[in-house]
Amino acid sequence: MEPFKNFLNAAVAQSIAQHLQRCDPGFDRPRFEALATAGLEALELKARAMQMADALEATLPESFAQACDLLEAALAPPWPDDRLGSAAPDPEGRLGLAGWALWPVGEFVARRGAGHIDRALAALHAVTQRFSAEFAIRPLIVAAPQPVFATLQRWTGDPSAHVRRLVSEGSRPRLPWGLRLRSLVDDPSPTLPLLRALQDDPSEYVRRSVANHLNDIAKDHPERIVAWVQEHLPGAPPARRALLRHASRTLIKAGHAPMLAAWGEDRPLQGRVGLQVAPARLELGESLELLVDLASTGRRPQRLVIDYAVHHLGADGQGRPKVFKGWTLELAPGEVRRLLRRHPLRPVTVRRYRSGVHEVDLRINGRICAQARFELQVPGDPP
């Protein structure tokens, strides 16, 4: 698989320069290319975008409005649908700037636009229809929240799904890779009217962003999202129901009782449950099998959300649970069912495994119902 950083390479820098010179013959193309590509191969993806933005700052007109006029003139036609990436038209960039070439363009607008909010937002309105401006709009929200949110409210009715998605994605409190919007982490109230306007959007692309935004809020204000689900779930059409389910995923996975109750999944299992794991001893790189036996003693069908937690050992020898999704099912009256899940224990960059006895617990509708243990041996650790 090609490294992500190669999405911003020397050819992209040359394409930016070519289209800017096409729209302004006086644009200093040689200087831009020299600044944008100096030592580029040694840089990672974000550093490459920042270097190209530096080159834009050094070569575009001093007037922010004139710089935006030039950048907009160099853009390719807007993307016609909701899809991004490989589905984008004109992948070679012959018609104008689009795709990854617009990350440094958005960064330029973010850096220079704080004192020119209206013009900066107009530029990002154009950019997001050819790539995404979710990172670029965030510094503007910090700099001038009131005029930006007024514009975002208008954009909830924009004809472009790309623009409507920017309303939600750009204002997410905890957008991955993006500037954390600490004021919205503390109080998400300014974004709630935007999400309300977009949660029934005709575009699944937009609705998915709304779900992720609500899930962001749930990490800091679970009670708000429980209330949101309680308000909007009754009588919800299938698309909204799917959105709300995705928005609830972090709290459901954590066994958050009020959220489980909002979905009618808080009732304890009526019946018996058993958990077995095999093998009892394994090495890092192997897989653990979880075998779950259920037997209903209830008189009515039971909807069960079944997750499991592996308690990874920390440096202090204490287990720290990491919850994994298991099964969501309906258990009929008197039904006996066996479930099997293979859980790989492979090295990953986000976790350090340690040798020793690990616990596994099974959680049904948020309650721990069964436990088991296995011994993990990590190569290089003392036996």
C-alpha positions as CSV (number, residue, x, y, z in Angstrom):
1,M,0.0,0.0,0.0
2,E,1.4,3.4,-1.0
3,P,2.2,5.7,2.0
4,F,-0.4,8.5,2.5
5,K,2.4,11.1,2.4
6,N,2.8,10.4,-1.4
7,F,-0.6,12.0,-2.0
8,L,1.3,15.3,-1.7
9,N,4.3,15.0,-3.9
10,A,6.3,17.1,-6.3
11,A,3.9,16.5,-9.1
12,V,1.1,18.0,-7.0
13,A,3.2,21.0,-6.2
14,Q,3.9,21.5,-9.9
15,S,0.2,21.1,-10.7
16,I,-0.7,23.9,-8.1
17,A,1.9,26.1,-9.7
18,Q,0.8,25.4,-13.2
19,H,-2.9,26.3,-12.6
20,L,-2.0,29.4,-10.6
21,Q,0.2,30.6,-13.5
22,R,-2.5,29.7,-15.9
23,C,-4.9,32.1,-14.2
24,D,-2.2,34.7,-13.5
25,P,0.8,34.7,-15.9
26,G,2.7,36.9,-13.4
27,F,2.6,34.2,-10.7
28,D,6.1,33.2,-9.6
29,R,5.9,29.6,-10.5
30,P,9.7,28.8,-10.2
31,R,9.8,30.2,-6.7
32,F,6.7,28.4,-5.6
33,E,7.9,25.1,-6.9
34,A,11.4,25.5,-5.3
35,L,9.9,26.3,-1.9
36,A,7.1,23.7,-2.1
37,T,9.4,20.8,-3.0
38,A,12.6,21.5,-1.0
39,G,13.3,18.3,1.0
40,L,9.8,17.1,0.3
41,E,10.7,13.4,0.2
42,A,11.8,13.5,3.8
43,L,8.6,14.9,5.1
44,E,5.4,13.2,6.3
45,L,2.0,14.0,5.0
46,K,1.0,16.9,7.2
47,A,4.4,18.5,7.1
48,R,4.2,18.4,3.3
49,A,0.9,20.2,3.3
50,M,2.3,22.8,5.7
51,Q,5.4,23.4,3.5
52,M,3.2,23.9,0.4
53,A,1.1,26.3,2.4
54,D,4.2,28.2,3.3
55,A,5.1,28.4,-0.4
56,L,1.6,29.8,-1.1
57,E,2.1,32.4,1.6
58,A,5.4,33.5,0.0
59,T,4.1,33.7,-3.6
60,L,0.4,34.7,-3.6
61,P,-0.7,38.3,-3.7
62,E,-0.4,40.3,-0.4
63,S,-4.1,41.1,-0.7
64,F,-6.0,38.3,0.8
65,A,-9.0,39.0,-1.4
66,Q,-6.8,38.9,-4.5
67,A,-5.1,35.7,-3.4
68,C,-8.5,34.0,-2.9
69,D,-9.7,35.3,-6.3
70,L,-6.7,33.6,-7.9
71,L,-7.1,30.4,-6.0
72,E,-10.8,30.1,-6.9
73,A,-10.0,30.8,-10.5
74,A,-7.6,27.9,-10.5
75,L,-10.1,25.4,-9.1
76,A,-11.5,22.5,-11.1
77,P,-15.2,22.2,-11.6
78,P,-17.1,21.2,-8.4
79,W,-17.4,17.5,-7.7
80,P,-21.0,16.5,-8.7
81,D,-21.8,14.0,-6.0
82,D,-21.1,12.9,-2.4
83,R,-18.1,10.7,-3.2
84,L,-14.5,11.7,-2.5
85,G,-11.0,10.3,-3.2
86,S,-10.7,7.8,-6.0
87,A,-14.2,8.6,-7.3
88,A,-13.3,12.2,-8.0
89,P,-13.4,13.3,-11.6
90,D,-10.2,14.5,-13.4
91,P,-7.8,12.5,-11.2
92,E,-4.8,13.9,-13.1
93,G,-5.8,17.5,-12.3
94,R,-6.0,18.7,-15.9
95,L,-9.1,20.8,-15.4
96,G,-7.9,22.7,-12.3
97,L,-7.1,22.2,-8.6
98,A,-9.0,19.5,-6.7
99,G,-8.3,16.7,-4.3
100,W,-5.1,16.6,-2.2
101,A,-3.7,19.7,-3.8
102,L,-6.3,21.7,-1.9
103,W,-5.1,20.8,1.6
104,P,-2.4,23.5,1.4
105,V,-4.8,25.8,-0.2
106,G,-7.2,25.4,2.8
107,E,-4.3,25.8,5.2
108,F,-3.4,29.1,3.5
109,V,-7.0,30.4,3.9
110,A,-7.0,29.3,7.5
111,R,-3.8,31.2,8.3
112,R,-4.6,34.4,6.5
113,G,-8.4,34.5,6.8
114,A,-9.0,35.3,10.5
115,G,-9.1,39.0,9.7
116,H,-11.3,38.5,6.6
117,I,-13.9,36.0,7.8
118,D,-16.5,36.5,5.0
119,R,-14.0,36.2,2.2
120,A,-12.3,33.2,3.9
121,L,-15.6,31.4,4.3
122,A,-16.5,32.1,0.7
123,A,-13.1,30.5,-0.4
124,L,-13.7,27.5,1.8
125,H,-17.2,27.1,0.4
126,A,-15.5,26.7,-3.0
127,V,-12.7,24.5,-1.7
128,T,-14.9,22.0,0.1
129,Q,-16.7,21.2,-3.1
130,R,-13.4,19.8,-4.6
131,F,-11.8,18.3,-1.5
132,S,-12.7,19.1,2.1
133,A,-12.3,22.2,4.2
134,E,-13.0,20.5,7.6
135,F,-9.5,21.3,8.9
136,A,-9.3,24.8,7.5
137,I,-12.5,26.1,8.9
138,R,-11.6,25.2,12.5
139,P,-9.2,28.1,13.2
140,L,-11.9,30.5,11.8
141,I,-14.4,29.1,14.3
142,V,-11.9,29.8,17.1
143,A,-11.2,33.3,15.8
144,A,-14.7,34.4,15.1
145,P,-17.4,31.9,16.3
146,Q,-20.4,34.1,15.9
147,P,-20.1,35.0,12.2
148,V,-18.9,31.6,11.3
149,F,-21.8,29.8,13.0
150,A,-24.2,32.2,11.4
151,T,-22.8,31.2,8.0
152,L,-22.8,27.5,8.9
153,Q,-26.5,27.8,9.8
154,R,-27.2,29.2,6.3
155,W,-25.1,26.5,4.7
156,T,-27.3,23.7,6.2
157,G,-29.6,24.5,3.2
158,D,-26.8,24.7,0.6
159,P,-27.4,22.7,-2.6
160,S,-24.0,21.0,-2.3
161,A,-23.8,18.0,0.0
162,H,-20.1,18.8,0.3
163,V,-20.9,22.1,1.9
164,R,-23.6,20.7,4.1
165,R,-21.2,18.0,5.3
166,L,-18.6,20.8,6.1
167,V,-21.2,22.3,8.5
168,S,-21.1,19.2,10.6
169,E,-17.6,17.8,10.0
170,G,-15.8,21.2,10.4
171,S,-17.5,21.9,13.7
172,R,-16.9,18.5,15.3
173,P,-15.4,19.1,18.8
174,R,-12.9,16.2,18.5
175,L,-12.3,15.8,14.7
176,P,-9.4,13.4,14.2
177,W,-6.3,15.1,12.9
178,G,-8.0,18.5,13.3
179,L,-7.6,21.4,15.8
180,R,-9.6,20.5,18.9
181,L,-12.4,23.0,19.4
182,R,-12.1,23.2,23.2
183,S,-15.0,25.7,23.6
184,L,-17.2,23.1,21.9
185,V,-15.8,20.3,23.9
186,D,-16.9,22.2,27.0
187,D,-20.2,23.3,25.6
188,P,-21.5,21.9,22.3
189,S,-24.7,24.0,22.3
190,P,-23.7,26.1,19.3
191,T,-23.6,23.1,17.0
192,L,-26.8,21.4,18.1
193,P,-29.1,23.5,15.9
194,L,-26.9,22.7,12.9
195,L,-27.1,18.9,13.7
196,R,-30.9,19.2,14.1
197,A,-31.1,20.7,10.7
198,L,-28.9,18.1,9.1
199,Q,-29.9,14.8,10.7
200,D,-32.5,14.0,8.1
201,D,-30.4,15.2,5.2
202,P,-31.0,13.3,2.0
203,S,-27.3,12.6,1.7
204,E,-25.9,9.6,3.6
205,Y,-22.5,11.3,3.4
206,V,-23.9,14.2,5.4
207,R,-25.8,12.1,7.9
208,R,-22.7,10.0,8.6
209,S,-20.9,13.2,9.6
210,V,-23.8,14.2,11.9
211,A,-23.6,10.8,13.6
212,N,-19.9,11.1,14.2
213,H,-20.4,14.7,15.5
214,L,-23.0,13.5,18.0
215,N,-20.7,10.6,19.0
216,D,-18.0,13.2,19.7
217,I,-20.3,15.1,22.0
218,A,-21.3,11.8,23.7
219,K,-17.7,11.4,24.9
220,D,-17.9,14.6,27.0
221,H,-21.7,15.1,27.5
222,P,-23.3,11.7,27.4
223,E,-26.5,13.0,29.0
224,R,-27.1,15.3,26.0
225,I,-26.9,12.5,23.5
226,V,-29.1,10.3,25.6
227,A,-31.7,13.1,25.6
228,W,-31.2,13.6,21.8
229,V,-31.9,9.9,21.2
230,Q,-34.9,9.9,23.5
231,E,-36.3,12.9,21.5
232,H,-35.5,11.8,18.0
233,L,-35.8,8.0,18.0
234,P,-39.5,7.5,18.5
235,G,-41.1,7.1,15.1
236,A,-37.7,7.8,13.3
237,P,-37.5,6.7,9.7
238,P,-34.8,4.1,8.9
239,A,-32.2,6.6,7.8
240,R,-32.4,8.6,11.1
241,R,-32.6,5.4,13.2
242,A,-29.3,4.3,11.6
243,L,-27.8,7.7,12.3
244,L,-28.8,7.7,15.9
245,R,-27.5,4.2,16.3
246,H,-24.1,5.2,15.0
247,A,-24.1,8.3,17.2
248,S,-24.8,6.1,20.2
249,R,-22.0,3.6,19.5
250,T,-19.5,4.8,22.1
251,L,-22.0,4.8,24.9
252,I,-23.5,1.5,23.9
253,K,-20.1,-0.1,23.7
254,A,-19.3,1.3,27.2
255,G,-22.4,-0.2,28.6
256,H,-23.9,3.2,29.4
257,A,-27.1,2.3,31.2
258,P,-29.2,5.4,30.2
259,M,-28.3,5.0,26.5
260,L,-29.0,1.3,26.6
261,A,-32.4,2.2,28.2
262,A,-33.1,4.7,25.4
263,W,-32.7,1.8,22.9
264,G,-34.7,-0.6,25.1
265,E,-31.5,-2.7,25.6
266,D,-31.0,-2.3,29.3
267,R,-32.9,-5.4,30.5
268,P,-30.8,-8.1,32.2
269,L,-30.6,-11.5,30.5
270,Q,-33.3,-13.9,31.6
271,G,-31.4,-17.1,31.4
272,R,-28.0,-18.7,31.6
273,V,-24.7,-17.7,30.0
274,G,-21.3,-19.4,29.8
275,L,-18.0,-18.1,28.5
276,Q,-15.0,-20.2,27.5
277,V,-11.7,-19.1,26.0
278,A,-9.2,-21.2,24.1
279,P,-6.3,-21.8,24.1
280,A,-5.6,-21.2,27.8
281,R,-2.0,-20.2,26.9
282,L,-1.0,-18.4,23.7
283,E,1.7,-16.2,22.3
284,L,1.4,-12.7,20.8
285,G,0.4,-13.0,17.2
286,E,-2.0,-15.9,17.8
287,S,-5.8,-15.7,18.1
288,L,-8.0,-16.3,21.1
289,E,-11.3,-18.1,20.6
290,L,-14.3,-17.0,22.6
291,L,-17.2,-19.4,23.0
292,V,-20.4,-18.1,24.4
293,D,-23.4,-20.3,25.4
294,L,-26.8,-18.7,25.9
295,A,-30.0,-20.3,27.2
296,S,-33.2,-18.3,27.6
297,T,-35.5,-18.9,30.5
298,G,-37.7,-15.9,29.5
299,R,-41.2,-16.1,28.1
300,R,-40.7,-13.3,25.6
301,P,-38.0,-12.5,23.0
302,Q,-35.0,-10.7,24.4
303,R,-32.9,-8.2,22.5
304,L,-29.3,-8.6,23.6
305,V,-26.3,-6.4,22.9
306,I,-23.3,-8.6,23.7
307,D,-19.8,-7.2,24.0
308,Y,-16.6,-8.4,25.6
309,A,-13.7,-6.7,27.3
310,V,-10.1,-7.9,27.3
311,H,-8.2,-6.6,30.3
312,H,-4.7,-5.7,29.0
313,L,-2.0,-5.6,31.6
314,G,-0.4,-2.3,32.3
315,A,3.1,-1.6,33.5
316,D,1.8,-1.8,37.1
317,G,0.4,-5.3,36.5
318,Q,-3.2,-4.2,36.7
319,G,-5.7,-5.0,33.9
320,R,-7.2,-2.2,31.9
321,P,-10.4,-3.3,30.0
322,K,-10.7,-2.6,26.3
323,V,-14.2,-3.3,25.1
324,F,-14.8,-4.9,21.7
325,K,-18.1,-5.3,19.8
326,G,-19.6,-8.8,19.9
327,W,-23.1,-9.5,18.8
328,T,-26.5,-7.9,18.7
329,L,-29.3,-10.4,18.5
330,E,-32.8,-11.5,19.6
331,L,-33.0,-14.6,21.8
332,A,-36.3,-16.4,21.5
333,P,-38.1,-17.8,24.5
334,G,-36.5,-21.0,25.5
335,E,-33.8,-20.7,22.8
336,V,-30.3,-22.1,23.3
337,R,-27.6,-20.5,21.2
338,R,-23.8,-20.8,20.8
339,L,-21.7,-17.9,19.6
340,L,-18.1,-18.0,18.5
341,R,-15.7,-15.2,18.0
342,R,-12.0,-15.3,17.1
343,H,-10.0,-12.4,18.7
344,P,-6.6,-11.8,17.2
345,L,-3.8,-10.7,19.6
346,R,-1.4,-9.1,17.1
347,P,1.1,-6.3,17.7
348,V,-0.4,-2.8,17.2
349,T,1.2,0.6,17.5
350,V,-1.5,1.9,19.9
351,R,-1.0,-0.8,22.6
352,R,1.8,-2.5,24.3
353,Y,1.1,-6.1,25.3
354,R,2.7,-7.6,28.4
355,S,3.1,-11.3,29.4
356,G,0.8,-12.6,32.1
357,V,-2.7,-13.7,32.9
358,H,-5.4,-11.6,31.2
359,E,-9.1,-11.5,32.1
360,V,-11.9,-11.5,29.6
361,D,-15.4,-10.5,30.6
362,L,-18.7,-10.8,28.7
363,R,-21.1,-7.9,28.9
364,I,-24.8,-8.4,28.0
365,N,-26.9,-5.2,27.9
366,G,-24.1,-3.4,29.8
367,R,-23.8,-5.9,32.6
368,I,-20.9,-8.2,33.2
369,C,-22.3,-11.7,33.0
370,A,-19.4,-14.1,32.7
371,Q,-15.6,-14.1,33.0
372,A,-12.7,-16.2,31.8
373,R,-8.9,-16.0,31.8
374,F,-6.0,-16.8,29.5
375,E,-2.2,-16.5,29.7
376,L,-0.3,-14.4,27.1
377,Q,3.4,-14.8,26.4
378,V,5.0,-11.9,24.6
379,P,8.3,-12.8,22.9
380,G,11.3,-11.2,24.7
381,D,9.4,-11.0,28.1
382,P,10.6,-13.3,30.9
383,P,8.7,-16.6,30.9
